[in-house]
Amino acid sequence: MNERTVRRAREVRRRARQYRRRREGRLNGALSVCSLLLLTGIGTLCRDAQTPSLALAAQGFGSVLLRRGAGRYAVIGIAAFAAGAALTIVCVRRRKRRTDRTSAAEESEEIL
């Protein structure tokens, strides 16, 4: 390959990385917004789920789950766990994909 082709190939790779970073930034923003909405929703559900039995539980007179509103607490707990697990899986996959791409891009640049 001549020098002109090499420069063009580098420019194409640079632009591809730039577009990929933009797309990842948008995805990170969308995930952040979803996390905030989920946190707000869980907070709203927790506020609605509070009952007078919470004061009794804080004093050690019994379990909140054995009183009224146990269904809400269980749903909130399961939803929070599922959301956390899903977010963790998404983040781990994205990080792995990003490191794979970065290493592949570095290897291809070293070849040229």
MMTF fields as JSON, N, C-alpha, C and O atoms, coordinates in Angstrom:
{
  "mmtfVersion": "1.0.0",
  "mmtfProducer": "UNKNOWN",
  "numBonds": 447,
  "numAtoms": 448,
  "numGroups": 112,
  "numChains": 1,
  "numModels": 1,
  "chainsPerModel": [1],
  "groupsPerChain": [112],
  "chainIdList": ["A"],
  "bondAtomList": [4, 2, 8, 6, 12, 10, 16, 14, 20, 18, 24, 22, 28, 26, 32, 30, 36, 34, 40, 38, 44, 42, 48, 46, 52, 50, 56, 54, 60, 58, 64, 62, 68, 66, 72, 70, 76, 74, 80, 78, 84, 82, 88, 86, 92, 90, 96, 94, 100, 98, 104, 102, 108, 106, 112, 110, 116, 114, 120, 118, 124, 122, 128, 126, 132, 130, 136, 134, 140, 138, 144, 142, 148, 146, 152, 150, 156, 154, 160, 158, 164, 162, 168, 166, 172, 170, 176, 174, 180, 178, 184, 182, 188, 186, 192, 190, 196, 194, 200, 198, 204, 202, 208, 206, 212, 210, 216, 214, 220, 218, 224, 222, 228, 226, 232, 230, 236, 234, 240, 238, 244, 242, 248, 246, 252, 250, 256, 254, 260, 258, 264, 262, 268, 266, 272, 270, 276, 274, 280, 278, 284, 282, 288, 286, 292, 290, 296, 294, 300, 298, 304, 302, 308, 306, 312, 310, 316, 314, 320, 318, 324, 322, 328, 326, 332, 330, 336, 334, 340, 338, 344, 342, 348, 346, 352, 350, 356, 354, 360, 358, 364, 362, 368, 366, 372, 370, 376, 374, 380, 378, 384, 382, 388, 386, 392, 390, 396, 394, 400, 398, 404, 402, 408, 406, 412, 410, 416, 414, 420, 418, 424, 422, 428, 426, 432, 430, 436, 434, 440, 438, 444, 442],
  "bondOrderList": [1, 1, 1, 1, 1, 1, 1, 1, 1, 1, 1, 1, 1, 1, 1, 1, 1, 1, 1, 1, 1, 1, 1, 1, 1, 1, 1, 1, 1, 1, 1, 1, 1, 1, 1, 1, 1, 1, 1, 1, 1, 1, 1, 1, 1, 1, 1, 1, 1, 1, 1, 1, 1, 1, 1, 1, 1, 1, 1, 1, 1, 1, 1, 1, 1, 1, 1, 1, 1, 1, 1, 1, 1, 1, 1, 1, 1, 1, 1, 1, 1, 1, 1, 1, 1, 1, 1, 1, 1, 1, 1, 1, 1, 1, 1, 1, 1, 1, 1, 1, 1, 1, 1, 1, 1, 1, 1, 1, 1, 1, 1],
  "groupList": [{"groupName": "MET", "atomNameList": ["N", "CA", "C", "O"], "elementList": ["N", "C", "C", "O"], "formalChargeList": [0, 0, 0, 0], "bondAtomList": [1, 0, 2, 1, 3, 2], "bondOrderList": [1, 1, 2], "singleLetterCode": "M", "chemCompType": "L-PEPTIDE LINKING"}, {"groupName": "ASN", "atomNameList": ["N", "CA", "C", "O"], "elementList": ["N", "C", "C", "O"], "formalChargeList": [0, 0, 0, 0], "bondAtomList": [1, 0, 2, 1, 3, 2], "bondOrderList": [1, 1, 2], "singleLetterCode": "N", "chemCompType": "L-PEPTIDE LINKING"}, {"groupName": "GLU", "atomNameList": ["N", "CA", "C", "O"], "elementList": ["N", "C", "C", "O"], "formalChargeList": [0, 0, 0, 0], "bondAtomList": [1, 0, 2, 1, 3, 2], "bondOrderList": [1, 1, 2], "singleLetterCode": "E", "chemCompType": "L-PEPTIDE LINKING"}, {"groupName": "ARG", "atomNameList": ["N", "CA", "C", "O"], "elementList": ["N", "C", "C", "O"], "formalChargeList": [0, 0, 0, 0], "bondAtomList": [1, 0, 2, 1, 3, 2], "bondOrderList": [1, 1, 2], "singleLetterCode": "R", "chemCompType": "L-PEPTIDE LINKING"}, {"groupName": "THR", "atomNameList": ["N", "CA", "C", "O"], "elementList": ["N", "C", "C", "O"], "formalChargeList": [0, 0, 0, 0], "bondAtomList": [1, 0, 2, 1, 3, 2], "bondOrderList": [1, 1, 2], "singleLetterCode": "T", "chemCompType": "L-PEPTIDE LINKING"}, {"groupName": "VAL", "atomNameList": ["N", "CA", "C", "O"], "elementList": ["N", "C", "C", "O"], "formalChargeList": [0, 0, 0, 0], "bondAtomList": [1, 0, 2, 1, 3, 2], "bondOrderList": [1, 1, 2], "singleLetterCode": "V", "chemCompType": "L-PEPTIDE LINKING"}, {"groupName": "ALA", "atomNameList": ["N", "CA", "C", "O"], "elementList": ["N", "C", "C", "O"], "formalChargeList": [0, 0, 0, 0], "bondAtomList": [1, 0, 2, 1, 3, 2], "bondOrderList": [1, 1, 2], "singleLetterCode": "A", "chemCompType": "L-PEPTIDE LINKING"}, {"groupName": "GLN", "atomNameList": ["N", "CA", "C", "O"], "elementList": ["N", "C", "C", "O"], "formalChargeList": [0, 0, 0, 0], "bondAtomList": [1, 0, 2, 1, 3, 2], "bondOrderList": [1, 1, 2], "singleLetterCode": "Q", "chemCompType": "L-PEPTIDE LINKING"}, {"groupName": "TYR", "atomNameList": ["N", "CA", "C", "O"], "elementList": ["N", "C", "C", "O"], "formalChargeList": [0, 0, 0, 0], "bondAtomList": [1, 0, 2, 1, 3, 2], "bondOrderList": [1, 1, 2], "singleLetterCode": "Y", "chemCompType": "L-PEPTIDE LINKING"}, {"groupName": "GLY", "atomNameList": ["N", "CA", "C", "O"], "elementList": ["N", "C", "C", "O"], "formalChargeList": [0, 0, 0, 0], "bondAtomList": [1, 0, 2, 1, 3, 2], "bondOrderList": [1, 1, 2], "singleLetterCode": "G", "chemCompType": "PEPTIDE LINKING"}, {"groupName": "LEU", "atomNameList": ["N", "CA", "C", "O"], "elementList": ["N", "C", "C", "O"], "formalChargeList": [0, 0, 0, 0], "bondAtomList": [1, 0, 2, 1, 3, 2], "bondOrderList": [1, 1, 2], "singleLetterCode": "L", "chemCompType": "L-PEPTIDE LINKING"}, {"groupName": "SER", "atomNameList": ["N", "CA", "C", "O"], "elementList": ["N", "C", "C", "O"], "formalChargeList": [0, 0, 0, 0], "bondAtomList": [1, 0, 2, 1, 3, 2], "bondOrderList": [1, 1, 2], "singleLetterCode": "S", "chemCompType": "L-PEPTIDE LINKING"}, {"groupName": "CYS", "atomNameList": ["N", "CA", "C", "O"], "elementList": ["N", "C", "C", "O"], "formalChargeList": [0, 0, 0, 0], "bondAtomList": [1, 0, 2, 1, 3, 2], "bondOrderList": [1, 1, 2], "singleLetterCode": "C", "chemCompType": "L-PEPTIDE LINKING"}, {"groupName": "ILE", "atomNameList": ["N", "CA", "C", "O"], "elementList": ["N", "C", "C", "O"], "formalChargeList": [0, 0, 0, 0], "bondAtomList": [1, 0, 2, 1, 3, 2], "bondOrderList": [1, 1, 2], "singleLetterCode": "I", "chemCompType": "L-PEPTIDE LINKING"}, {"groupName": "ASP", "atomNameList": ["N", "CA", "C", "O"], "elementList": ["N", "C", "C", "O"], "formalChargeList": [0, 0, 0, 0], "bondAtomList": [1, 0, 2, 1, 3, 2], "bondOrderList": [1, 1, 2], "singleLetterCode": "D", "chemCompType": "L-PEPTIDE LINKING"}, {"groupName": "PRO", "atomNameList": ["N", "CA", "C", "O"], "elementList": ["N", "C", "C", "O"], "formalChargeList": [0, 0, 0, 0], "bondAtomList": [1, 0, 2, 1, 3, 2], "bondOrderList": [1, 1, 2], "singleLetterCode": "P", "chemCompType": "L-PEPTIDE LINKING"}, {"groupName": "PHE", "atomNameList": ["N", "CA", "C", "O"], "elementList": ["N", "C", "C", "O"], "formalChargeList": [0, 0, 0, 0], "bondAtomList": [1, 0, 2, 1, 3, 2], "bondOrderList": [1, 1, 2], "singleLetterCode": "F", "chemCompType": "L-PEPTIDE LINKING"}, {"groupName": "LYS", "atomNameList": ["N", "CA", "C", "O"], "elementList": ["N", "C", "C", "O"], "formalChargeList": [0, 0, 0, 0], "bondAtomList": [1, 0, 2, 1, 3, 2], "bondOrderList": [1, 1, 2], "singleLetterCode": "K", "chemCompType": "L-PEPTIDE LINKING"}],
  "groupTypeList": [0, 1, 2, 3, 4, 5, 3, 3, 6, 3, 2, 5, 3, 3, 3, 6, 3, 7, 8, 3, 3, 3, 3, 2, 9, 3, 10, 1, 9, 6, 10, 11, 5, 12, 11, 10, 10, 10, 10, 4, 9, 13, 9, 4, 10, 12, 3, 14, 6, 7, 4, 15, 11, 10, 6, 10, 6, 6, 7, 9, 16, 9, 11, 5, 10, 10, 3, 3, 9, 6, 9, 3, 8, 6, 5, 13, 9, 13, 6, 6, 16, 6, 6, 9, 6, 6, 10, 4, 13, 5, 12, 5, 3, 3, 3, 17, 3, 3, 4, 14, 3, 4, 11, 6, 6, 2, 2, 11, 2, 2, 13, 10],
  "groupIdList": [1, 2, 3, 4, 5, 6, 7, 8, 9, 10, 11, 12, 13, 14, 15, 16, 17, 18, 19, 20, 21, 22, 23, 24, 25, 26, 27, 28, 29, 30, 31, 32, 33, 34, 35, 36, 37, 38, 39, 40, 41, 42, 43, 44, 45, 46, 47, 48, 49, 50, 51, 52, 53, 54, 55, 56, 57, 58, 59, 60, 61, 62, 63, 64, 65, 66, 67, 68, 69, 70, 71, 72, 73, 74, 75, 76, 77, 78, 79, 80, 81, 82, 83, 84, 85, 86, 87, 88, 89, 90, 91, 92, 93, 94, 95, 96, 97, 98, 99, 100, 101, 102, 103, 104, 105, 106, 107, 108, 109, 110, 111, 112],
  "secStructList": [7, 7, 2, 2, 2, 2, 2, 2, 2, 2, 2, 2, 2, 2, 2, 2, 2, 2, 2, 2, 2, 2, 2, 2, 2, 2, 2, 2, 2, 2, 2, 2, 2, 2, 2, 2, 2, 2, 2, 2, 2, 2, 2, 2, 2, 2, 2, 2, 2, 7, 7, 6, 2, 2, 2, 2, 2, 2, 6, 6, 1, 1, 7, 4, 4, 4, 1, 6, 6, 2, 2, 2, 2, 2, 2, 2, 2, 2, 2, 2, 2, 2, 2, 2, 2, 2, 2, 2, 2, 2, 2, 2, 2, 2, 2, 2, 2, 2, 2, 2, 2, 2, 2, 2, 2, 2, 2, 2, 2, 2, 2, 7],
  "xCoordList": [0.84, 0.0, 0.884, 1.969, 0.381, 1.148, 0.754, -0.162, 1.457, 1.263, -0.154, -0.734, -0.685, -2.032, -3.091, -3.996, -2.975, -3.917, -3.799, -4.806, -2.591, -2.372, -3.02, -3.673, -2.844, -3.469, -4.985, -5.64, -5.537, -6.993, -7.499, -8.531, -6.787, -7.199, -7.165, -8.063, -6.127, -6.047, -7.198, -7.775, -7.522, -8.625, -9.958, -10.795, -10.152, -11.392, -11.486, -12.548, -10.378, -10.387, -10.628, -11.356, -10.011, -10.196, -11.661, -12.22, -12.269, -13.676, -14.589, -15.572, -14.268, -15.079, -15.018, -16.043, -13.827, -13.707, -14.487, -15.132, -14.423, -15.14, -16.648, -17.316, -17.19, -18.614, -18.998, -20.07, -18.129, -18.397, -18.453, -19.319, -17.519, -17.531, -18.805, -19.386, -19.239, -20.486, -21.667, -22.498, -21.736, -22.838, -22.807, -23.851, -21.61, -21.501, -21.883, -22.48, -21.546, -21.941, -23.453, -24.019, -24.104, -25.569, -26.172, -27.14, -25.603, -26.096, -25.895, -26.774, -24.741, -24.511, -25.518, -26.024, -25.805, -26.805, -28.182, -28.899, -28.55, -29.852, -29.922, -30.945, -28.851, -28.832, -28.911, -29.56, -28.266, -28.323, -29.741, -30.23, -30.394, -31.777, -32.688, -33.535, -32.522, -33.341, -33.1, -34.038, -31.855, -31.541, -32.196, -32.736, -32.142, -32.776, -34.289, -34.9, -34.892, -36.337, -36.696, -37.678, -35.895, -36.139, -35.993, -36.81, -34.954, -34.751, -35.904, -36.361, -36.371, -37.51, -38.767, -39.522, -38.984, -40.147, -40.094, -41.105, -38.934, -38.799, -39.007, -39.637, -38.465, -38.681, -40.144, -40.628, -40.851, -42.293, -43.037, -43.911, -42.689, -43.344, -43.037, -43.911, -41.819, -41.461, -42.232, -42.676, -42.387, -43.133, -44.592, -45.181, -45.164, -46.543, -46.677, -47.754, -45.628, -45.696, -45.5, -45.697, -45.118, -44.872, -46.186, -47.2, -46.123, -47.286, -46.882, -45.691, -47.849, -47.515, -46.705, -46.089, -46.703, -45.974, -44.468, -43.715, -44.018, -42.583, -42.007, -40.902, -42.74, -42.268, -42.149, -41.208, -43.099, -43.036, -41.847, -41.187, -41.572, -40.439, -39.127, -38.19, -39.063, -37.844, -37.598, -36.449, -38.655, -38.511, -38.309, -38.092, -38.379, -38.118, -39.35, -39.205, -40.546, -41.76, -42.251, -43.248, -41.599, -42.043, -41.481, -40.813, -41.756, -41.249, -42.259, -43.468, -41.743, -42.601, -43.303, -44.463, -42.613, -43.183, -44.333, -45.098, -44.47, -45.573, -46.81, -47.855, -46.689, -47.824, -48.378, -48.014, -49.248, -49.841, -48.788, -47.741, -49.064, -48.18, -46.996, -46.045, -47.03, -45.898, -45.701, -44.567, -46.781, -46.681, -45.883, -45.075, -46.112, -45.382, -43.89, -43.07, -43.543, -42.119, -41.457, -40.328, -42.154, -41.598, -41.427, -40.397, -42.417, -42.323, -41.193, -40.444, -41.061, -39.997, -38.629, -37.712, -38.501, -37.23, -36.875, -35.733, -37.845, -37.593, -37.274, -36.375, -38.005, -37.755, -36.368, -35.66, -35.988, -34.663, -33.562, -32.563, -33.741, -32.741, -32.637, -31.536, -33.777, -33.772, -33.139, -32.358, -33.472, -32.9, -31.387, -30.632, -30.956, -29.524, -28.776, -27.695, -29.353, -28.716, -28.648, -27.622, -29.725, -29.742, -28.729, -28.008, -28.675, -27.725, -26.287, -25.429, -26.025, -24.681, -24.29, -23.167, -25.191, -24.91, -24.636, -23.699, -25.452, -25.258, -23.902, -23.187, -23.548, -22.271, -21.08, -20.101, -21.154, -20.054, -19.896, -18.774, -20.997, -20.913, -20.356, -19.551, -20.772, -20.273, -18.775, -18.035, -18.328, -16.909, -16.079, -15.018, -16.577, -15.853, -15.781, -14.726, -16.894, -16.934, -15.993, -15.304, -15.964, -15.104, -13.627, -12.838, -13.247, -11.844, -11.462, -10.342, -12.404, -12.123, -11.903, -10.984, -12.748, -12.612, -11.317, -10.623, -11.0, -9.795, -8.552, -7.653, -8.506, -7.339, -7.259, -6.166, -8.393, -8.397, -7.948, -7.199, -8.402, -8.006, -6.507, -5.842, -5.978, -4.55, -3.725, -2.688, -4.191, -3.472, -3.47, -2.456, -4.607, -4.67, -3.812, -3.254, -3.699, -2.851, -1.384, -0.57, -1.042, 0.35, 0.783, 1.947, -0.144, 0.179, 0.537, 1.462, -0.222, 0.046, 1.171, 1.584],
  "yCoordList": [-1.186, 0.0, 1.248, 1.281, 2.241, 3.476, 4.355, 4.03, 5.458, 6.334, 6.914, 7.064, 7.228, 7.819, 6.833, 7.219, 5.592, 4.564, 4.348, 4.167, 4.365, 4.192, 5.34, 5.113, 6.57, 7.716, 7.61, 7.911, 7.192, 7.042, 5.963, 6.14, 4.871, 3.786, 4.253, 3.934, 5.01, 5.547, 6.505, 6.487, 7.333, 8.288, 7.558, 7.957, 6.507, 5.722, 5.101, 5.129, 4.541, 3.943, 4.99, 4.743, 6.167, 7.243, 7.677, 7.85, 7.85, 8.254, 7.17, 7.471, 5.918, 4.816, 4.816, 4.619, 5.034, 5.103, 6.286, 6.191, 7.415, 8.604, 8.351, 8.706, 7.751, 7.446, 6.435, 6.534, 5.47, 4.468, 5.117, 4.79, 6.044, 6.749, 7.568, 7.599, 8.226, 8.998, 8.099, 8.42, 6.961, 6.025, 5.483, 5.357, 5.16, 4.669, 5.748, 5.451, 6.998, 8.104, 8.254, 8.48, 8.127, 8.194, 7.036, 7.217, 5.856, 4.693, 4.855, 4.504, 5.387, 5.639, 6.645, 6.487, 7.667, 8.646, 8.025, 8.3, 7.186, 6.524, 5.596, 5.544, 4.867, 3.991, 4.794, 4.367, 5.935, 6.792, 7.291, 7.279, 7.728, 8.212, 7.082, 7.291, 5.893, 4.747, 4.417, 4.097, 4.491, 4.217, 5.243, 4.893, 6.508, 7.54, 7.357, 7.524, 7.012, 6.772, 5.58, 5.619, 4.532, 3.361, 3.706, 3.293, 4.462, 4.877, 5.74, 5.584, 6.646, 7.486, 6.647, 6.864, 5.688, 4.81, 3.976, 3.823, 3.438, 2.642, 3.518, 3.103, 4.748, 5.675, 6.006, 6.092, 6.192, 6.472, 5.28, 5.445, 4.091, 2.895, 2.723, 2.335, 3.007, 2.88, 3.888, 3.576, 5.094, 6.105, 5.675, 5.856, 5.1, 4.648, 3.4, 3.144, 2.628, 1.362, 1.528, 0.573, 2.709, 2.894, 2.808, 3.398, 2.063, 1.884, 2.194, 2.29, 2.35, 2.609, 1.479, 1.674, 0.325, -0.788, -0.601, -1.306, 0.334, 0.567, 1.06, 0.675, 1.892, 2.372, 1.215, 1.156, 0.306, -0.854, -1.739, -2.264, -1.906, -2.735, -2.09, -2.781, -0.773, -0.08, -0.252, -0.24, -0.411, -0.605, -2.073, -2.408, -2.942, -4.352, -5.147, -6.212, -4.677, -5.381, -6.382, -7.063, -6.49, -7.457, -7.122, -6.105, -7.965, -7.79, -7.023, -7.223, -6.148, -5.376, -6.317, -6.099, -7.348, -8.242, -9.081, -9.649, -9.168, -9.924, -9.062, -9.547, -7.809, -6.892, -6.537, -7.153, -5.554, -5.132, -4.612, -4.122, -4.717, -4.17, -5.052, -4.588, -6.3, -7.179, -7.39, -7.545, -7.398, -7.6, -6.498, -6.761, -5.275, -4.152, -4.261, -4.045, -4.593, -4.711, -5.828, -5.682, -6.919, -8.034, -7.633, -7.932, -6.964, -6.533, -5.521, -5.598, -4.59, -3.594, -4.272, -3.931, -5.22, -5.933, -6.737, -6.711, -7.444, -8.247, -7.354, -7.662, -6.247, -5.325, -4.691, -4.555, -4.31, -3.711, -4.716, -4.374, -5.946, -6.975, -7.244, -7.318, -7.389, -7.667, -6.51, -6.735, -5.294, -4.132, -4.061, -3.785, -4.302, -4.289, -5.373, -5.133, -6.568, -7.675, -7.378, -7.626, -6.851, -6.535, -5.438, -5.532, -4.413, -3.329, -3.83, -3.426, -4.695, -5.262, -6.073, -5.951, -6.889, -7.708, -6.825, -7.077, -5.789, -4.878, -4.19, -4.093, -3.714, -3.013, -3.941, -3.543, -5.165, -6.112, -6.446, -6.503, -6.667, -6.969, -5.802, -5.998, -4.59, -3.413, -3.234, -2.925, -3.426, -3.27, -4.307, -3.994, -5.541, -6.594, -6.269, -6.411, -5.837, -5.509, -4.343, -4.349, -3.355, -2.191, -2.582, -2.123, -3.417, -3.827, -4.694, -4.608, -5.536, -6.346, -5.459, -5.69, -4.444, -3.535, -2.74, -2.561, -2.267, -1.468, -2.284, -1.813, -3.505, -4.338, -4.701, -4.745, -4.96, -5.27, -4.057, -4.204, -2.862, -1.653, -1.396, -1.007, -1.614, -1.412, -2.417, -2.067, -3.661, -4.676, -4.344, -4.515, -3.87, -3.551, -2.34, -2.265, -1.392, -0.218, -0.602, -0.046, -1.557, -1.992, -2.708, -2.636, -3.394, -4.107, -3.12, -3.347, -2.015, -1.006, -0.157, 0.77],
  "zCoordList": [0.0, 0.0, 0.0, 0.582, -0.662, -0.675, 0.516, 1.271, 0.662, 1.821, 1.874, 2.949, 0.729, 0.67, 1.183, 1.922, 0.796, 1.251, 2.753, 3.438, 3.259, 4.7, 5.467, 6.486, 4.987, 5.652, 5.637, 6.634, 4.532, 4.435, 5.394, 6.042, 5.482, 6.375, 7.83, 8.609, 8.193, 9.563, 9.851, 10.938, 8.877, 9.05, 9.206, 10.015, 8.443, 8.557, 9.951, 10.574, 10.442, 11.775, 12.854, 13.815, 12.691, 13.664, 13.726, 14.809, 12.565, 12.528, 13.085, 13.763, 12.803, 13.337, 14.853, 15.506, 15.436, 16.899, 17.445, 18.489, 16.721, 17.149, 17.168, 18.14, 16.122, 16.076, 17.147, 17.745, 17.388, 18.42, 19.802, 20.614, 20.064, 21.352, 21.515, 22.599, 20.456, 20.528, 20.839, 21.689, 20.139, 20.361, 21.789, 22.429, 22.292, 23.656, 24.656, 25.691, 24.359, 25.232, 25.295, 26.365, 24.141, 24.13, 24.915, 25.653, 24.755, 25.478, 26.98, 27.767, 27.378, 28.805, 29.347, 30.458, 28.571, 28.997, 29.14, 30.103, 28.182, 28.255, 29.46, 30.143, 29.725, 30.901, 32.194, 33.15, 32.232, 33.413, 33.655, 34.785, 32.587, 32.716, 33.188, 34.057, 32.625, 33.05, 34.512, 35.242, 34.941, 36.343, 37.266, 38.316, 36.864, 37.683, 37.741, 38.796, 36.604, 36.601, 37.493, 38.235, 37.409, 38.245, 39.721, 40.544, 40.054, 41.438, 41.93, 43.062, 41.084, 41.445, 41.649, 42.596, 40.755, 40.895, 42.156, 42.842, 42.47, 43.692, 44.915, 45.888, 44.859, 45.978, 46.165, 47.294, 45.065, 45.147, 45.738, 46.588, 45.286, 45.833, 47.32, 48.095, 47.71, 49.126, 49.969, 51.074, 49.443, 50.193, 50.373, 51.439, 49.3, 49.384, 50.246, 50.786, 50.385, 51.111, 52.609, 53.362, 53.055, 54.488, 55.257, 54.883, 56.322, 57.183, 58.619, 58.916, 59.507, 60.905, 61.546, 62.594, 60.934, 61.521, 61.422, 62.093, 60.599, 60.497, 61.822, 62.203, 62.507, 63.804, 64.786, 65.578, 64.73, 65.614, 65.279, 66.176, 63.999, 63.59, 64.016, 64.413, 63.934, 64.331, 65.821, 66.262, 66.599, 68.037, 68.39, 69.554, 67.402, 67.654, 68.063, 68.661, 67.767, 68.168, 67.132, 67.372, 66.018, 65.017, 63.65, 63.458, 62.748, 61.394, 60.556, 60.671, 59.718, 58.826, 57.857, 57.507, 57.427, 56.432, 56.978, 56.199, 58.277, 58.844, 59.034, 59.468, 58.714, 58.866, 57.487, 56.486, 57.446, 56.183, 55.228, 55.653, 53.939, 52.93, 52.591, 51.962, 52.989, 52.721, 51.227, 50.772, 50.46, 49.017, 48.341, 47.45, 48.764, 48.171, 48.445, 47.552, 49.673, 50.007, 49.203, 48.734, 49.053, 48.28, 46.82, 46.216, 46.247, 44.854, 44.68, 43.706, 45.594, 45.52, 45.604, 44.857, 46.508, 46.649, 45.409, 44.951, 44.873, 43.672, 42.479, 41.696, 42.334, 41.221, 41.337, 40.34, 42.538, 42.73, 42.425, 41.792, 42.868, 42.585, 41.088, 40.543, 40.426, 38.986, 38.209, 37.285, 38.578, 37.887, 38.112, 37.18, 39.319, 39.61, 38.859, 38.322, 38.821, 38.098, 36.603, 35.969, 36.039, 34.609, 34.281, 33.287, 35.105, 34.875, 34.983, 34.199, 35.938, 36.079, 34.857, 34.366, 34.366, 33.182, 31.972, 31.216, 31.788, 30.65, 30.74, 29.742, 31.924, 32.084, 31.854, 31.222, 32.356, 32.162, 30.682, 30.179, 29.986, 28.556, 27.766, 26.855, 28.101, 27.396, 27.629, 26.695, 28.861, 29.157, 28.398, 27.859, 28.365, 27.655, 26.163, 25.544, 25.593, 24.171, 23.868, 22.848, 24.744, 24.532, 24.586, 23.759, 25.542, 25.618, 24.419, 23.917, 23.961, 22.771, 21.553, 20.767, 21.4, 20.256, 20.338, 19.337, 21.53, 21.698, 21.377, 20.68, 21.887, 21.613, 20.131, 19.567, 19.502, 18.074, 17.255, 16.289, 17.638, 16.919, 17.07, 16.11, 18.27, 18.498, 17.694, 17.13, 17.645, 16.884, 15.388, 14.712, 14.877, 13.454, 13.117, 12.022, 14.042, 13.8, 13.843, 13.105, 14.711, 14.792, 13.521, 13.13, 12.882, 11.663, 10.55, 9.771, 10.496, 9.466, 9.943, 9.246]
}
